[in-house]
Amino acid sequence: HFYMSRLIAYTLILNQRVQISFISFPQYTVFQSSFTENNGLQVKVLTVDYSDIESKFSIRNPEFPDEDLCYLVPGQRDSILECNFKNDSQTFLIIHGWSVAGLLESWVYKLVSALFEREPSANVIVVDWLDRASKHYPTSAENTGLVGADVAKFVNWLEELDYPLEKVHLLGYSLGAHVAGVAGNLTNNKVNRITGLDPAGPSFENADNLRRLSPDDATFVDVLHTNTRGSPDLSIGIQRPVGHVDIYPNGGTFQPGCSIQHTMKLIATNGIYNMDQIIKCSHERSIHLFIDSLVNRAYQSWAYRCSSKDAFNKGLCLSCRKNRCNKLGYSINKIRSTRSTKMYLKTREMMPFKVFHYQIKVHLFSDKNMTLLEQPMKVSLFGTTDERDDISVTVTNSTVSFLLTSDKDIGELLMLNLHWEKDSYLYGFFSTNQFMIHIFKEMNTFIQQGCIKMIKSKDIYNVTKDFCFK
């Protein structure tokens, strides 16, 4: 439709039949035709036209990640040598999104630096489409097709120079994710990987696969969703899964540290130039989560396959059996399935973002027929390597399973401390009755459980391993 007006199979006969397929776009010519003579035989030759490419391809230097020192120009082989493009190294193409000011944002340079920190010999290229990205949003969204075609031509040119596409990784943020998708759909052969960093929602939530990022656009497509609040038509980030693996940190809706109060503190500290963080904090968190995966290898975040964020918040999905968990970001296991895999995790508000996930399952029961009201309490975990104090939770009536997170790895659980925050009939309720605890710790896949008598000391209940876990 908008991006593909027609698909033409073109047959050229030169001693033997060779098929050449190409795509043409409105106002976009992929091939130019010319005729030559070969032993009296008139042959139609198709050549690629690079003259209408408006996007710029800035190859970066690890010593000056924020400077445009050299541009690769499709069709000009000399630029490969001038820019020191390394044919035996991995290539990353960073594709920005919509721009209000017409300038590259600071995250671009941070991502460039992080990629070089992880892959020092890599070719890191920033795709500059600011002229088309700084229009009114609907126009910029429409321009993703033209920019995607530019990127596809660039990638095809690299392949013509014998550069292997299994070394190409496109990273697109917001509208840039859909640019990457269009490009991946138009390349002669598939690139190895596309990472969508909170792909834009407006104009794309209900778009067909040719207009947006989809699993068909690369050998492997992974997506981070970090700002999917509101109705589908108004959500800043796309809500639907659009990759082989779609990860929704903190449910994908709102990210820790992105509250208005937190942003106002940032403005008070660093100036009014941080005002835009009110809007883009959660949206841009997708980039910083990916950067975190590059530079904090010792603190790798894991996501878990789950049917919904509500089920995940109950701690029901902390299993790694049969590929049910995966790494977030750069080192993700490239597992493809026929359907998109939705995964969830919790994070901190700053780098390193990793937290440890625990499932706490509490079964409260009595000899008497009583209804348990919602009860605020604090949980403290004490383990072989560390401890985590005063994690606030609320226990609802009867049996409850909930997710508990900690930025510390406490090791094997030794003691669980439950502190009821309010006086209630629970004090008397627990004095002679039983309390069931099930604890499941992320990754180590061990289960500790027991049915015990409560140890009463005012409103604090301590459960020790020797006493309750058998």
C-alpha positions as CSV (number, residue, x, y, z in Angstrom):
1,H,0.0,0.0,0.0
2,F,1.8,3.2,1.1
3,Y,5.3,1.6,1.1
4,M,4.8,-1.0,-1.5
5,S,2.9,0.1,-4.6
6,R,3.7,-3.0,-6.6
7,L,5.9,-6.1,-6.5
8,I,7.3,-7.0,-10.0
9,A,9.1,-10.2,-10.9
10,Y,11.5,-9.1,-13.7
11,T,13.2,-11.7,-15.9
12,L,16.5,-11.1,-17.7
13,I,17.8,-13.6,-20.3
14,L,21.5,-13.8,-20.9
15,N,22.5,-17.2,-22.1
16,Q,20.4,-18.5,-19.2
17,R,17.4,-17.3,-17.4
18,V,18.0,-15.2,-14.3
19,Q,15.3,-13.8,-12.1
20,I,15.6,-10.3,-10.6
21,S,13.0,-9.1,-8.2
22,F,12.6,-5.4,-7.3
23,I,10.2,-3.1,-5.6
24,S,9.3,0.4,-6.6
25,F,7.7,3.1,-4.4
26,P,5.9,6.3,-5.2
27,Q,8.6,8.9,-5.8
28,Y,11.2,6.2,-5.2
29,T,13.0,4.4,-7.9
30,V,15.0,1.4,-6.9
31,F,16.5,0.5,-10.3
32,Q,17.5,2.5,-13.4
33,S,17.6,0.8,-16.7
34,S,20.2,1.0,-19.5
35,F,21.0,-1.0,-22.6
36,T,24.4,-2.4,-23.6
37,E,25.5,-4.6,-26.5
38,N,27.0,-8.1,-25.8
39,N,28.1,-9.8,-29.0
40,G,25.3,-8.2,-30.9
41,L,22.7,-9.0,-28.2
42,Q,21.0,-6.1,-26.6
43,V,20.9,-6.6,-22.8
44,K,18.9,-4.7,-20.3
45,V,21.1,-3.8,-17.3
46,L,19.5,-2.8,-14.0
47,T,21.6,-0.4,-11.8
48,V,20.7,0.9,-8.3
49,D,20.0,4.6,-8.0
50,Y,21.3,6.1,-4.8
51,S,20.8,9.7,-5.8
52,D,17.5,10.2,-3.9
53,I,18.7,8.9,-0.6
54,E,18.2,11.7,2.0
55,S,19.2,9.8,5.1
56,K,22.9,10.2,6.3
57,F,24.9,7.3,7.6
58,S,27.4,8.6,10.2
59,I,30.0,6.0,11.2
60,R,31.2,6.7,14.7
61,N,34.6,6.6,16.4
62,P,34.9,5.2,20.0
63,E,37.1,8.1,21.0
64,F,34.5,10.7,19.8
65,P,31.1,9.0,20.0
66,D,29.2,12.3,19.8
67,E,30.9,13.6,16.6
68,D,30.1,13.1,12.9
69,L,33.6,12.4,11.7
70,C,32.8,10.5,8.5
71,Y,29.8,9.5,6.4
72,L,29.3,6.3,4.5
73,V,27.7,7.2,1.1
74,P,25.9,4.4,-0.6
75,G,27.3,3.9,-4.1
76,Q,30.6,5.5,-3.3
77,R,33.1,2.7,-2.5
78,D,35.8,5.2,-1.5
79,S,33.8,6.1,1.6
80,I,34.2,2.6,2.9
81,L,38.0,3.1,3.0
82,E,37.8,6.7,4.1
83,C,35.6,5.9,7.1
84,N,37.6,2.8,8.0
85,F,34.6,0.5,7.7
86,K,35.7,-3.0,9.0
87,N,34.4,-5.8,6.8
88,D,35.1,-8.5,9.4
89,S,33.4,-6.7,12.3
90,Q,29.8,-6.5,13.5
91,T,27.7,-3.5,12.3
92,F,25.1,-1.7,14.4
93,L,22.8,0.8,12.8
94,I,21.2,3.2,15.4
95,I,17.9,4.7,14.1
96,H,16.4,7.6,16.1
97,G,12.8,8.5,16.3
98,W,10.6,11.6,16.1
99,S,12.5,14.8,16.8
100,V,10.9,18.0,18.2
101,A,14.1,20.1,18.1
102,G,15.7,18.7,15.0
103,L,18.7,17.5,17.0
104,L,20.0,14.1,18.0
105,E,19.3,13.5,21.7
106,S,21.9,12.6,24.3
107,W,20.9,9.0,24.4
108,V,22.3,8.4,20.9
109,Y,25.9,9.1,22.1
110,K,25.4,7.0,25.2
111,L,24.2,4.1,23.2
112,V,27.2,4.5,20.7
113,S,29.6,4.5,23.7
114,A,28.0,1.4,25.2
115,L,28.1,-0.5,22.0
116,F,31.8,0.3,21.6
117,E,32.4,-0.7,25.3
118,R,30.9,-4.1,24.5
119,E,32.2,-4.6,21.0
120,P,35.3,-2.4,20.6
121,S,35.9,-3.3,17.0
122,A,32.4,-2.8,15.8
123,N,31.1,-0.5,13.0
124,V,28.6,1.7,14.8
125,I,26.5,3.8,12.4
126,V,24.0,6.5,13.3
127,V,21.2,6.9,10.8
128,D,20.4,10.6,10.6
129,W,16.9,11.3,9.2
130,L,16.3,14.5,11.3
131,D,15.0,16.5,8.3
132,R,12.1,14.0,7.9
133,A,11.8,13.2,11.6
134,S,11.3,16.8,12.7
135,K,7.9,17.4,10.9
136,H,4.5,17.2,12.6
137,Y,4.2,13.7,14.0
138,P,1.8,12.3,11.3
139,T,4.1,13.4,8.6
140,S,7.2,12.0,10.3
141,A,5.3,8.7,10.9
142,E,4.5,8.6,7.2
143,N,8.2,9.3,6.3
144,T,9.3,6.1,8.0
145,G,8.6,4.4,4.7
146,L,11.0,6.6,2.8
147,V,13.7,6.4,5.5
148,G,13.2,2.6,5.7
149,A,13.8,2.4,1.9
150,D,17.0,4.5,2.4
151,V,18.3,2.1,5.0
152,A,17.4,-0.9,2.9
153,K,19.4,0.5,0.0
154,F,22.3,1.1,2.3
155,V,22.2,-2.5,3.7
156,N,21.9,-3.9,0.1
157,W,24.9,-1.9,-0.9
158,L,26.9,-3.3,2.0
159,E,25.9,-6.8,0.8
160,E,27.0,-6.0,-2.7
161,L,30.4,-5.2,-1.3
162,D,30.4,-8.8,0.2
163,Y,29.6,-7.7,3.7
164,P,27.6,-10.6,5.4
165,L,24.1,-9.6,6.6
166,E,24.4,-12.0,9.5
167,K,26.6,-9.3,11.1
168,V,24.0,-6.5,10.8
169,H,22.0,-5.4,13.8
170,L,19.4,-2.6,13.5
171,L,18.4,-0.8,16.7
172,G,15.4,1.5,16.3
173,Y,13.8,3.7,18.9
174,S,10.2,4.9,18.7
175,L,9.5,5.7,15.0
176,G,13.0,4.4,14.3
177,A,11.8,0.9,15.2
178,H,9.3,1.0,12.4
179,V,12.0,2.5,10.1
180,A,14.1,-0.6,10.9
181,G,11.0,-2.8,10.2
182,V,10.4,-1.3,6.8
183,A,14.1,-1.6,6.0
184,G,14.2,-5.2,7.0
185,N,11.3,-5.9,4.8
186,L,12.9,-4.3,1.8
187,T,16.4,-5.7,1.9
188,N,17.4,-8.4,-0.6
189,N,18.2,-10.8,2.2
190,K,17.3,-10.6,5.9
191,V,19.6,-8.9,8.4
192,N,20.5,-10.9,11.5
193,R,18.6,-8.9,14.1
194,I,16.4,-5.9,14.7
195,T,15.8,-4.6,18.2
196,G,12.8,-2.3,18.7
197,L,13.1,0.1,21.6
198,D,9.6,1.0,22.5
199,P,8.3,1.2,19.0
200,A,5.9,4.2,18.4
201,G,2.2,3.4,18.9
202,P,0.2,6.2,17.2
203,S,-0.4,5.4,13.5
204,F,1.1,1.9,13.9
205,E,-1.0,0.0,16.5
206,N,-3.3,-1.3,13.8
207,A,-1.0,-1.0,10.8
208,D,-0.2,-4.0,8.6
209,N,3.2,-5.7,8.7
210,L,4.5,-3.7,5.7
211,R,4.2,-0.4,7.5
212,R,5.6,-1.3,10.9
213,L,8.0,-3.6,12.7
214,S,7.1,-7.3,12.5
215,P,8.8,-10.6,13.1
216,D,9.2,-11.1,9.4
217,D,11.7,-8.2,9.1
218,A,14.8,-10.0,10.4
219,T,16.1,-13.4,11.3
220,F,15.4,-12.4,14.9
221,V,13.3,-9.4,16.2
222,D,13.3,-8.5,19.9
223,V,11.3,-5.6,21.4
224,L,11.2,-3.7,24.6
225,H,7.8,-2.1,25.5
226,T,8.2,0.6,28.3
227,N,5.4,3.2,27.7
228,T,2.2,1.5,26.7
229,R,-0.3,3.4,28.9
230,G,-3.7,4.5,27.7
231,S,-5.9,3.3,24.8
232,P,-4.1,1.7,21.9
233,D,-4.6,4.7,19.7
234,L,-3.1,7.1,22.2
235,S,-0.4,5.0,23.7
236,I,3.1,6.5,23.1
237,G,4.6,3.0,22.7
238,I,3.0,0.2,20.7
239,Q,1.0,-2.2,22.9
240,R,0.8,-5.2,20.6
241,P,3.6,-7.7,20.3
242,V,5.6,-7.0,17.1
243,G,8.7,-9.3,17.5
244,H,9.7,-12.9,18.1
245,V,10.2,-11.9,21.8
246,D,8.4,-8.9,23.3
247,I,9.5,-7.9,26.8
248,Y,7.3,-5.6,29.0
249,P,9.5,-4.3,31.9
250,N,7.3,-3.3,34.9
251,G,4.2,-4.3,32.9
252,G,5.3,-2.1,30.0
253,T,3.2,0.8,31.2
254,F,5.1,3.0,33.7
255,Q,8.7,2.8,34.7
256,P,10.2,3.4,38.2
257,G,11.6,6.8,38.7
258,C,9.4,8.4,36.0
259,S,6.8,9.9,38.3
260,I,6.1,13.6,38.1
261,Q,7.5,14.1,41.5
262,H,10.8,12.5,40.5
263,T,10.9,14.5,37.3
264,M,10.4,17.8,39.2
265,K,13.3,16.9,41.5
266,L,15.4,16.3,38.3
267,I,14.3,19.7,37.0
268,A,15.2,21.4,40.3
269,T,18.6,19.8,40.2
270,N,19.6,20.0,36.6
271,G,17.4,22.8,35.1
272,I,14.3,23.2,33.0
273,Y,16.0,21.4,30.1
274,N,14.8,18.2,31.8
275,M,11.1,19.2,31.4
276,D,10.7,16.8,28.5
277,Q,11.4,13.9,30.9
278,I,7.8,14.2,32.1
279,I,6.7,12.9,28.7
280,K,9.5,10.7,27.5
281,C,11.0,9.2,30.7
282,S,9.2,5.8,30.4
283,H,9.5,5.8,26.6
284,E,13.2,6.4,26.7
285,R,13.8,3.9,29.5
286,S,13.8,1.2,26.7
287,I,17.1,2.6,25.5
288,H,18.7,2.7,28.9
289,L,17.6,-0.8,29.7
290,F,19.4,-1.9,26.5
291,I,22.5,0.2,27.4
292,D,22.4,-1.5,30.8
293,S,22.5,-4.9,29.2
294,L,25.7,-3.8,27.3
295,V,27.7,-2.3,30.2
296,N,26.5,-4.2,33.2
297,R,27.1,-7.8,32.3
298,A,27.4,-8.9,35.9
299,Y,23.9,-7.6,36.5
300,Q,22.0,-9.2,33.7
301,S,18.2,-8.8,33.9
302,W,16.0,-11.7,33.2
303,A,12.5,-11.7,31.8
304,Y,9.8,-14.4,32.2
305,R,7.2,-15.7,29.8
306,C,3.7,-15.1,31.3
307,S,0.1,-14.9,30.1
308,S,-0.4,-11.4,31.5
309,K,1.2,-8.8,33.7
310,D,-1.4,-9.5,36.4
311,A,-0.3,-13.2,36.6
312,F,3.3,-12.1,36.7
313,N,2.6,-9.7,39.5
314,K,1.3,-12.6,41.5
315,G,4.7,-14.3,41.1
316,L,3.2,-17.2,39.0
317,C,5.7,-17.1,36.2
318,L,9.2,-17.4,37.7
319,S,10.2,-20.5,35.8
320,C,13.0,-21.1,33.4
321,R,11.9,-24.5,32.2
322,K,11.4,-24.9,28.4
323,N,12.7,-21.4,27.5
324,R,10.3,-19.7,29.9
325,C,12.9,-17.1,30.8
326,N,15.3,-15.0,28.7
327,K,17.9,-12.3,29.1
328,L,16.8,-8.8,28.4
329,G,18.8,-6.8,25.9
330,Y,22.0,-7.4,24.0
331,S,22.6,-11.0,25.1
332,I,19.1,-12.3,24.6
333,N,18.8,-15.9,23.5
334,K,17.5,-15.8,20.0
335,I,14.6,-18.2,20.4
336,R,12.0,-18.0,17.6
337,S,8.5,-19.4,17.8
338,T,5.5,-19.3,15.5
339,R,3.8,-16.8,17.9
340,S,5.3,-13.8,19.6
341,T,6.4,-14.5,23.1
342,K,5.4,-12.0,25.7
343,M,7.7,-11.7,28.7
344,Y,7.8,-9.6,31.9
345,L,10.2,-8.5,34.6
346,K,10.5,-5.8,37.3
347,T,13.4,-3.3,37.4
348,R,14.9,-0.6,39.6
349,E,14.7,3.0,38.7
350,M,18.4,3.4,37.8
351,M,21.3,1.4,36.5
352,P,22.0,-1.3,37.1
353,F,18.3,-2.0,36.6
354,K,18.4,-5.7,37.7
355,V,16.3,-6.9,40.7
356,F,15.9,-10.4,42.0
357,H,12.4,-11.8,41.8
358,Y,10.8,-13.9,44.5
359,Q,7.4,-15.5,44.7
360,I,5.7,-15.5,48.1
361,K,2.6,-17.7,48.5
362,V,0.8,-17.2,51.8
363,H,-2.1,-19.4,52.9
364,L,-3.9,-18.2,56.0
365,F,-6.4,-20.5,57.6
366,S,-8.2,-21.0,60.9
367,D,-10.4,-23.4,62.7
368,K,-13.0,-20.7,62.8
369,N,-15.0,-19.4,59.8
370,M,-13.5,-15.9,59.5
371,T,-13.0,-13.5,56.6
372,L,-9.6,-11.9,56.3
373,L,-9.5,-8.3,55.2
374,E,-6.7,-6.7,53.2
375,Q,-3.8,-6.4,55.6
376,P,-0.7,-4.3,55.1
377,M,2.5,-5.9,56.2
378,K,6.3,-5.7,55.7
379,V,8.4,-8.7,54.7
380,S,12.1,-9.1,55.4
381,L,14.2,-11.8,53.8
382,F,17.4,-13.1,55.4
383,G,19.7,-15.3,53.4
384,T,23.2,-16.8,53.3
385,T,24.8,-13.9,51.5
386,D,22.6,-10.9,52.3
387,E,19.3,-9.6,53.7
388,R,16.6,-7.3,52.5
389,D,14.5,-5.4,55.1
390,D,11.0,-4.0,55.1
391,I,9.5,-4.8,51.7
392,S,6.0,-3.5,51.8
393,V,3.2,-5.8,50.6
394,T,-0.5,-6.2,51.1
395,V,-2.0,-9.6,51.9
396,T,-5.5,-10.0,50.6
397,N,-8.1,-12.5,51.9
398,S,-7.4,-16.2,52.1
399,T,-4.6,-17.6,49.9
400,V,-2.5,-15.1,48.1
401,S,0.5,-15.3,45.8
402,F,2.5,-12.2,45.1
403,L,5.8,-11.1,43.6
404,L,8.6,-9.7,45.8
405,T,11.6,-8.0,44.3
406,S,14.9,-7.1,45.8
407,D,18.0,-5.4,44.4
408,K,20.1,-7.7,46.6
409,D,20.7,-11.4,46.0
410,I,20.2,-12.8,49.5
411,G,21.3,-16.3,48.5
412,E,19.5,-19.3,50.2
413,L,16.7,-18.2,52.4
414,L,17.4,-18.6,56.2
415,M,14.7,-16.6,57.8
416,L,11.5,-14.7,56.8
417,N,10.3,-11.9,59.0
418,L,6.6,-10.7,58.7
419,H,5.7,-7.4,60.4
420,W,2.0,-6.5,60.5
421,E,1.7,-2.7,60.1
422,K,-1.7,-2.4,61.7
423,D,-3.2,-3.9,64.8
424,S,-6.2,-6.1,63.9
425,Y,-7.9,-9.3,64.9
426,L,-5.0,-11.1,63.0
427,Y,-3.0,-11.0,66.2
428,G,-5.5,-13.3,68.0
429,F,-6.2,-15.1,64.8
430,F,-2.6,-16.3,64.4
431,S,-2.0,-17.1,68.1
432,T,-3.2,-20.7,67.8
433,N,-3.6,-21.2,64.1
434,Q,-1.4,-22.2,61.2
435,F,0.4,-20.2,58.5
436,M,1.6,-21.7,55.2
437,I,4.5,-20.2,53.3
438,H,5.7,-21.1,49.8
439,I,8.8,-19.3,48.5
440,F,10.2,-19.6,45.0
441,K,13.5,-17.9,44.2
442,E,14.3,-16.6,40.7
443,M,16.8,-18.7,38.6
444,N,17.9,-21.0,41.4
445,T,14.6,-22.9,41.1
446,F,14.5,-24.2,44.6
447,I,11.4,-24.4,46.7
448,Q,11.1,-24.2,50.4
449,Q,7.8,-24.8,52.1
450,G,6.4,-25.7,55.5
451,C,3.3,-25.6,57.6
452,I,4.1,-24.2,61.0
453,K,2.8,-22.7,64.2
454,M,3.3,-18.9,64.3
455,I,5.8,-17.6,66.8
456,K,4.1,-14.6,68.4
457,S,6.0,-11.6,69.8
458,K,3.7,-8.6,69.8
459,D,2.9,-8.0,66.1
460,I,6.1,-9.5,64.7
461,Y,6.2,-13.1,63.5
462,N,9.6,-14.7,62.8
463,V,9.9,-17.9,60.9
464,T,13.2,-19.6,61.0
465,K,14.5,-22.3,58.7
466,D,15.2,-24.8,61.5
467,F,11.7,-24.4,62.8
468,C,9.5,-24.3,59.8
469,F,11.3,-25.7,56.7
470,K,11.7,-29.5,56.7
